[in-house]
Amino acid sequence: MPDLSSLTNTSRLLFTIPLKPIQGDRFQPTGFPALGAATYQTAEGQKLLVESAQSMANRLETVCWDAVQGQPVAALAGISHVRVTRKGETLTDSMLEAHRLNSPYLLEGKDKSFFNTLKEDLGGLAEGPINRKLLAEVLLKYDIGALIHGVFLAKKELAGGRLRVARALSAFIEASGVRVAASGGVKNDHVNPSGDTKAGFGNVPFARDEFTAEKIDLQVNLDLAQIRGYGLGTDAEQLLVLLALYKIRRLVDGDLRLRTACDLEPQSRDISATRPEGFSLPSLSDLESALPAAIAACKQEMTETVVAFEDALKKGKGDADSANEE
């Protein structure tokens, strides 16, 4: 069992994890429409956002999902999540949905049984101040990941759309001392080089900007005060912390190929926190050994739910399938 005693009296667990490209010096950062690469000036000079907090949240969740089996990885068997099926086959899961329990595949389908159950469980929150403990208990029951990655239940039927939980675990990757590595290429058409490029024919030259950096850091912030503030008790708190640490370790030990031209790895597998000093990120094997017992201790508070999805839109005349099916 990893020793978590040094986290007892601290409100934040912070890591700064140095990364490097697996090959060469260049890497491709995230880009945004009408903006391109997100560069910005600081007191230390120009920096670059390599991966956003939103994208890192998705990656931290993806490492916990077994895409082949269509379920959480073996070490997390028994955690709460909601599986969505269509015609008896798995369609998606709350662990994969950008808005978690607020996914339309859970709340907007023709079958309202899960929506009504969720509404009933949250019934005491319809008026007055939000009972954060009750909200946390409901989220633990149906989707423990929402207590780590946050959720916004925006539907007015659910306490007027006031139910929000911020991310307890957040991360981003930024680079310092960056310089543009300009290059380019040509999409070749060996059949008709001078063809109509608007139709996809012809040779098309293009410019490409990658970057080099003096350093690339993965910054991780686990809000321990928020986790304690849920009021769920010692067992649930321990499970949430272990689950968050497991996500971080799975990410850095696994695949950090963010894009075709952005393949990164930690400079060291021995990762120590910047706060509190002296705390080391446990090994994957230690976390995998500890999680089953922690999950078992919270077994009565969690459930694995299955929701059948069928488009709620009415079918048109002669339309044998629902509106979103082909």
Secondary structure, 3 states (H helix, E strand, C coil): CCCCHHHCCCCEEEEEEEEEECCCCCECCCEECCCEEEEEEECCEEEEEEECHHHHHHHHHHCCEECCCCEECHHHCCCCEEEEEECCEEEEECCCCCCHHHCHHHHCECCCHHHHHHHHHCHHHCCCCCCHHHHHHHHHHHCCCHHHHCEEECCCCCHHHCEEECCCEEEEEEEECCEEEEEEEEECCCCCCCCCHHHCCCCEEEEEEEEECCEEEEEEEEEHHHHHHCCCCHHHHHHHHHHHHHHHHHHHHCCEEEECCEEEEECCCCCEEEECCCCECCCHHHHHHHHHHHHHHCHHHCCEEEEECCECCCCCCCCCCCCCCC
